[in-house]
Amino acid sequence: MPQPGLIITPSLGLAEEYNSNIFDTATDHQSDFITTITPGILINLSTPSTTGTLSYLPSFNIYAEHSSQNNVAQNLTGSLDSTLLPRTLFLSLRAYATQGSSTGGVPFGGISASPKATLTTTTGFSLQPTFLHHFGDIGTFQLSYALQYSSQSGSSAFAPGANQPYFVPTHALANEGTASFVTGPVLGRFNDILSTIESQQSGTGIYNGAYQYVLTNTLRFAVERRVYIFGTGGYESIFYPSVPEVKINDEIWAIGANLTPGPSTSINVGYGHLQGFNSPFLNATVALNPRTKLAISYSDTLGGSLQFLQYALSNTMVNAVGTPVDTQSGTPVLLINQSLALQTSLVRNAIFSTSLIRTWPRDTLALSFFNQNQKLIANAPGVSGFSQRSWTGSINWTHSLTPLLTAGSYFSYGETNSLAGSSELSPVVAGQLSLTYHLSPTLVGSIVYAVSSSSTAGGTALQNIAIIGLTKTF
């Protein structure tokens, strides 16, 4: 938890890296030494009415022999939640920026590097004021407006042999309004939620003129204090100016249950028809014991990569050290999956993830599994696309050797099938060993060795990376 008040922590990082294969190719490996300078700032705000964290760590990467690869990598995370008027008016802000690769094939977690020609920068910002009015035991009315801006920049990317790109720089501005009324205890064990969502988009590609209107009514029944079942019915109208155009005018329905058997355990599971197709859904956080937490989720949604980013941002916050975490489980959140190619087409995006985190006084062990399946629905004008999928299992262990020295290890194995790399299901492997030593309360040194292997159009690319770094906080 951040300390009360406003704390601003500037920092400066300096690292020297050796990379055995800077272009991440299967043949003609070229190595280089890379100097990375990372100025940073971490802002933590904690007051009775407002909590927030902003972390900005741009990295200036300077190559010793291949100066054409010099670049600046953006790394920004931020969240702020404020009560402007008690029980009445609230404000939420979110910000995110990261650098990735348009070709995908990047190992899940760990450390790897991509050539400058494939680098992309993804950014997302949102501002959401919310108004609440309570009508005693009758219910609560909520009115919310969200302004969301997202963009992806970089060079256009082509699959081998294709004459149209699968990725082009794009941006989207969404104006979204929601209104809902939730009944109070006046209905006893029953609870009713009537809600409507109106979202209009402008920008490029599939976002230029896209819209979504949704009206739903959900009736819930409390079987007992910690268990309720629910049923949802409604109607939706969705449009994307894709090729071909996608128009969905359809009924909505869903059934499910919610269980909260303990203060740290919540399970929401069901099955329904939304966005034109049937799908199950699951979001569960289970405290197996005071030191062990299990998180499981499954979602299946229609949209583009910028919309998926905004969906994820709306359900995350940033912890005190600048890491995006799920608002319910508190587990770290992967906002962009770099094992898949970055596309600007319309896809159906199914994600299953699970993680098990166990802590001891001097150790933390995290096991995770992540599976993503993107089915191409339609292309943006002038852009080609393809279906792709990947899965990854990983293990992350940290151990405090002394109060000042920490060792870490990471290993992941998965498979990826994407026309941007290999048309077959191909292995992606990453491993990492690290030592972190606190030379003083404000100076931290680190040594990292990482190895990764991934599939490319020409075969398997292997990278060996060694990094020595120092970070000074002020």
Secondary structure, 3 states (H helix, E strand, C coil): CCCCEEEEEEEEEEEEEEECCCCCCCCCCCCEEEEEEEEEEEEEEECCCEEEEEEECCEEEEECCCHHHCEEECCEEEEEEEEEECCCEEEEEEEEEEEEECCCCCCCCCCCCCCHHHEEEEEEEEEEEEEEEECCCCEEEEEEEEEEEEEEEECCECCCCCCCCCECCEEEEEEEEEEEEEECHHHCCEEEEEEEEEEEEEECHHHCCCEEEEEEEEEEEEEECCEEEEEEEEEEEEEECCECCEEEEEEEEEEEEEEEEECCEEEEEEEEEECCEEEEEEEEEEEEECCEEEEEEEEEEEECHHHHHHHHHHCEEECCCCCEEECCCCCECCCCCCCCCCCCCEEEEEEEEEEEEEECCCEEEEEEEEEEEEEEEEECCCCCCCCEEEEEEEEEEEEECCCCEEEEEEEEEEEEECCCCCCCCEEEEEEEEEEEEEEECCEEEEEEEEEEEEEECCEEEEEEEEEEEEEEEC
